[in-house]
Each structure stands twice: as structure tokens, then as C-alpha cells.
């Protein structure tokens, strides 16, 4: 467990919900229809946290992925201070590292409009994440790689498991199938706001993201390893697990050049 001092440099970039094509898009997706993840599995997943009331208590708001020893990848509409090595948010387990954010780099084409895409940001940490056996660097996909329709991936995170706002303390995981762009961009799905720079997954009315998992990973087994192919960006309002309204992720393979230019991908 690594304790760090509070810092005023961590400021929220979260935005108000936005309406596109008469559908309210909800920030901060969380896992619906999932199960408890096994301890020490998705070791690149982090929890972004904020002291909302200035009382020294930090609360989970978004997810993220460790992409090297000092950088976290998340959604542009999230951000702040993050905690790595978490499994149970209600307990200190001895594996936690609490680290402040030194610098936030938001994609230059992010406009605050989820339908325009580019919902991705890189956090530079005030100190290195150290390898205590409970953290790992995320593998990234090949440049421009796109997954076929129905390809099975996992969405992971903490938070709402249903529309009543039930929040699990233990990280959830759920198997979620990819919906290829030619389908997700059809009018009865997400239409024109589903861009090729995004990945859609879910839409079966059972499994989805929901409030709180924005910035978290879409984990897919490709080229012999687990890789983060997506960053949770948006979903439908109301019931998160709506038919033909899959969770939408920023497609990591589309942004690799920018990610490399910002982070240098230093090892743990």
C-alpha cells in the first residue's frame, strides 16, 4: 500500500450528459450482467478516484488501464487521482498503490461531444507504479486492428449492476460480444454516431457497461495474449443493458500513434 499526499493538480474533466439523436448518452459506464472477477486477474485495470467533498475520502468514478510504468489510459471525459491493485473497494488489502496524477493529456480532437469520438486521455503519474505482483502493463492491439462481429471480449470494472444503482465492492467481469461497425452504425442500432474509431460490444439486452466504468478496458484475447482493444466511452440512458444499444468504446488500435507519442511506453 503506497500512501501519497493530496494534490490540487488533480482536477475533474468530467462533462455533463449529452443528447445525440434524441438519445441521452451516459458517461461513466459500469458492468451489468457480470460476475465477480477472480482476484489478481485483470491486473492492468485501475480505479480513478476523486475526493469530491474535500474530506480525505476518495470515491471511484472511472476505470483505466496501465499502459506503462507511469501512464494510464482512460476516457477524456473522466480523470483525477487513481488507485491501482484494487479488487475490493470496501477493504484495504495491502496491494493498493495510491498515486496522484501529474499531467493529463486529452486527445487534441476531443470536443466534449461523445458522438464526435476521440474520447481518450493519457494520465502521467507523479511517480512510477511498482510491480508488487498485483499490477501489470496492458498489452495493446496491432495498428488499425478491427475485431470481427461476435468476437468475445470481457468488460471489467466496479459499479452499477442494474438500473437500481447496485454497486458491487468487488470488480466485475462480463463476457461481451463485439458488434462490427457495419451493424452498429445502422439506424436501429447507434446510427451515424457509431464511428469507425469506436468499438461496439453488447446490445443483447443482458450484458453491458453502466454508470461508473468509463475509461475502463475492453479486454480481448488476440495474437496470443489479452489486449485492451477499447476504452469505455458511452451507452444509453436509463437501463444500460438495452437491446441493440451496445456499450461503445474508443477503439485503441485507431489511436496507437497518438498514444505512443504521449506516453513512450516505459516498462514497470
DRENDREN-641698 format. One record per residue (C-alpha): residue number from 1; residue in one letter; z negated, y negated, x negated. Coordinates in steps of 0.02 Angstrom, whole numbers, plus 50000, padded with zeros to 5 digits. Example, Ala and Ser with C-alpha at 12.3 -4.5 7.8 and 13.67 -1.06 7.14 Angstrom:
1, A, 49610, 50225, 49385
2, S, 49643, 50053, 49316
***
This chain:
1, X, 50000, 50000, 50000
2, X, 50055, 49835, 49924
3, X, 49973, 49677, 49990
4, X, 50065, 49513, 49968
5, X, 50016, 49335, 50009
6, X, 50086, 49248, 50161
7, X, 50227, 49126, 50129
8, X, 50304, 48984, 50227
9, X, 50478, 49028, 50163
10, X, 50497, 49165, 50293
11, X, 50571, 49083, 50447
12, X, 50645, 49162, 50602
13, X, 50832, 49157, 50631
14, X, 50820, 49247, 50798
15, X, 50929, 49174, 50934
16, X, 50915, 49164, 51123
17, X, 51005, 49297, 51225
18, X, 51187, 49258, 51256
19, X, 51304, 49291, 51403
20, X, 51476, 49361, 51368
21, X, 51599, 49411, 51503
22, X, 51457, 49389, 51629
23, X, 51353, 49520, 51538
24, X, 51191, 49469, 51452
25, X, 51185, 49542, 51278
26, X, 51010, 49586, 51223
27, X, 50953, 49559, 51044
28, X, 50826, 49675, 50962
29, X, 50888, 49846, 51011
30, X, 50766, 49994, 51015
31, X, 50788, 50181, 51037
32, X, 50795, 50251, 51214
33, X, 50808, 50439, 51241
34, X, 50745, 50483, 51068
35, X, 50607, 50589, 50991
36, X, 50477, 50565, 50856
37, X, 50562, 50568, 50686
38, X, 50487, 50686, 50557
39, X, 50380, 50596, 50428
40, X, 50466, 50539, 50268
41, X, 50643, 50567, 50332
42, X, 50741, 50406, 50360
43, X, 50667, 50329, 50203
44, X, 50784, 50179, 50193
45, X, 50729, 50115, 50364
46, X, 50615, 49961, 50359
47, X, 50520, 49858, 50486
48, X, 50547, 49670, 50489
49, X, 50386, 49586, 50544
50, X, 50325, 49412, 50586
51, X, 50157, 49327, 50606
52, X, 50202, 49247, 50773
53, X, 50033, 49166, 50804
54, X, 49978, 49122, 50629
55, X, 49830, 49239, 50640
56, X, 49875, 49351, 50493
57, X, 49934, 49495, 50604
58, X, 50115, 49546, 50586
59, X, 50220, 49619, 50726
60, X, 50379, 49722, 50718
61, X, 50532, 49627, 50779
62, X, 50683, 49711, 50698
63, X, 50740, 49850, 50584
64, X, 50834, 49850, 50421
65, X, 50896, 49961, 50278
66, X, 50854, 49959, 50093
67, X, 51020, 49940, 50001
68, X, 50946, 49917, 49827
69, X, 50779, 49883, 49743
70, X, 50769, 49703, 49801
71, X, 50886, 49686, 49951
72, X, 50876, 49731, 50135
73, X, 51024, 49736, 50254
74, X, 50991, 49683, 50434
75, X, 51067, 49586, 50579
76, X, 51098, 49400, 50561
77, X, 51002, 49364, 50720
78, X, 50841, 49442, 50653
79, X, 50739, 49406, 50498
80, X, 50573, 49366, 50405
81, X, 50444, 49472, 50315
82, X, 50469, 49658, 50309
83, X, 50368, 49816, 50284
84, X, 50437, 49973, 50202
85, X, 50374, 50153, 50202
86, X, 50314, 50140, 50382
87, X, 50307, 50288, 50500
88, X, 50164, 50250, 50619
89, X, 50150, 50064, 50657
90, X, 49973, 50084, 50725
91, X, 49898, 50152, 50565
92, X, 49893, 50112, 50380
93, X, 49950, 50273, 50298
94, X, 49937, 50223, 50115
95, X, 50125, 50222, 50087
96, X, 50161, 50046, 50153
97, X, 50232, 49907, 50046
98, X, 50219, 49735, 50125
99, X, 50338, 49615, 50040
100, X, 50389, 49435, 50076
101, X, 50568, 49377, 50089
102, X, 50626, 49258, 49952
103, X, 50800, 49217, 50014
104, X, 50904, 49250, 50170
105, X, 51094, 49257, 50158
106, X, 51182, 49261, 50326
107, X, 51365, 49305, 50334
108, X, 51463, 49141, 50322
109, X, 51563, 49180, 50479
110, X, 51411, 49213, 50588
111, X, 51414, 49084, 50728
112, X, 51269, 49142, 50836
113, X, 51393, 49217, 50959
114, X, 51373, 49407, 50960
115, X, 51547, 49429, 51033
116, X, 51623, 49349, 50878
117, X, 51542, 49479, 50766
118, X, 51485, 49454, 50585
119, X, 51307, 49493, 50639
120, X, 51243, 49542, 50468
121, X, 51124, 49468, 50340
122, X, 51052, 49516, 50170
123, X, 50870, 49480, 50126
124, X, 50822, 49453, 49943
125, X, 50643, 49511, 49919
126, X, 50510, 49417, 49823
127, X, 50476, 49575, 49722
128, X, 50553, 49745, 49697
129, X, 50522, 49892, 49812
130, X, 50447, 50029, 49706
131, X, 50485, 50213, 49725
132, X, 50322, 50289, 49787
133, X, 50407, 50442, 49861
134, X, 50418, 50366, 50034
135, X, 50566, 50249, 50012
136, X, 50749, 50273, 49967
137, X, 50905, 50169, 49947
138, X, 51030, 50188, 50087
139, X, 51200, 50261, 50046
140, X, 51343, 50156, 50114
141, X, 51513, 50216, 50180
142, X, 51682, 50202, 50098
143, X, 51776, 50037, 50117
144, X, 51855, 50017, 50289
145, X, 51798, 50192, 50341
146, X, 51801, 50216, 50531
147, X, 51722, 50363, 50619
148, X, 51816, 50467, 50749
149, X, 51770, 50470, 50933
150, X, 51622, 50583, 50969
151, X, 51561, 50588, 50789
152, X, 51373, 50622, 50792
153, X, 51256, 50497, 50711
154, X, 51071, 50452, 50726
155, X, 50997, 50287, 50782
156, X, 50819, 50260, 50718
157, X, 50681, 50133, 50748
158, X, 50520, 50085, 50836
159, X, 50504, 50016, 51010
160, X, 50550, 50021, 51192
161, X, 50590, 50195, 51252
162, X, 50629, 50140, 51430
163, X, 50654, 49986, 51537
164, X, 50466, 49975, 51569
165, X, 50442, 49924, 51388
166, X, 50351, 50079, 51325
167, X, 50331, 50055, 51137
168, X, 50301, 50209, 51028
169, X, 50198, 50185, 50870
170, X, 50296, 50323, 50782
171, X, 50475, 50296, 50726
172, X, 50601, 50367, 50850
173, X, 50766, 50452, 50813
174, X, 50906, 50497, 50932
175, X, 51073, 50584, 50912
176, X, 51206, 50465, 50972
177, X, 51396, 50492, 50976
178, X, 51521, 50364, 50913
179, X, 51640, 50287, 51040
180, X, 51800, 50240, 50948
181, X, 51866, 50062, 50961
182, X, 52016, 50105, 51070
183, X, 51895, 50166, 51204
184, X, 51750, 50044, 51181
185, X, 51868, 49895, 51194
186, X, 51934, 49949, 51364
187, X, 51887, 49833, 51510
188, X, 51771, 49959, 51593
189, X, 51676, 49977, 51428
190, X, 51641, 49820, 51323
191, X, 51816, 49748, 51332
192, X, 51877, 49618, 51209
193, X, 51704, 49583, 51137
194, X, 51706, 49754, 51053
195, X, 51792, 49711, 50889
196, X, 51861, 49821, 50751
197, X, 51722, 49752, 50639
198, X, 51598, 49842, 50753
199, X, 51549, 50022, 50791
200, X, 51505, 50077, 50968
201, X, 51391, 50227, 50997
202, X, 51315, 50299, 51154
203, X, 51365, 50244, 51329
204, X, 51315, 50410, 51410
205, X, 51178, 50330, 51513
206, X, 51045, 50430, 51418
207, X, 51031, 50379, 51235
208, X, 51041, 50201, 51171
209, X, 50959, 50063, 51075
210, X, 50845, 49941, 51166
211, X, 50733, 49789, 51136
212, X, 50672, 49781, 50956
213, X, 50790, 49885, 50845
214, X, 50916, 49751, 50797
215, X, 50962, 49762, 50615
216, X, 50917, 49945, 50606
217, X, 51036, 50080, 50543
218, X, 51164, 50194, 50621
219, X, 51143, 50347, 50510
220, X, 51293, 50463, 50494
221, X, 51322, 50614, 50381
222, X, 51488, 50582, 50294
223, X, 51559, 50630, 50124
224, X, 51414, 50746, 50088
225, X, 51269, 50626, 50121
226, X, 51181, 50522, 50251
227, X, 51255, 50346, 50254
228, X, 51218, 50188, 50350
229, X, 51378, 50154, 50446
230, X, 51310, 50023, 50565
231, X, 51183, 49883, 50591
232, X, 51118, 49869, 50770
233, X, 51187, 49710, 50847
234, X, 51190, 49708, 51038
235, X, 51179, 49806, 51200
236, X, 51174, 49774, 51388
237, X, 51036, 49682, 51478
238, X, 50918, 49770, 51599
239, X, 50925, 49957, 51575
240, X, 50975, 49983, 51394
241, X, 51050, 50156, 51422
242, X, 51191, 50106, 51539
243, X, 51344, 50210, 51575
244, X, 51494, 50150, 51472
245, X, 51392, 50012, 51390
246, X, 51355, 50088, 51220
247, X, 51248, 50009, 51086
248, X, 51357, 49903, 50973
249, X, 51333, 49899, 50784
250, X, 51404, 49789, 50647
251, X, 51521, 49907, 50550
252, X, 51456, 49913, 50372
253, X, 51620, 49976, 50296
254, X, 51706, 49817, 50356
255, X, 51585, 49706, 50259
256, X, 51564, 49800, 50094
257, X, 51646, 49667, 49985
258, X, 51529, 49534, 50054
259, X, 51376, 49648, 50039
260, X, 51417, 49685, 49856
261, X, 51445, 49500, 49818
262, X, 51275, 49454, 49889
263, X, 51167, 49598, 49826
264, X, 51233, 49676, 49664
265, X, 51154, 49841, 49724
266, X, 51014, 49858, 49595
267, X, 50927, 50028, 49585
268, X, 50746, 50059, 49634
***
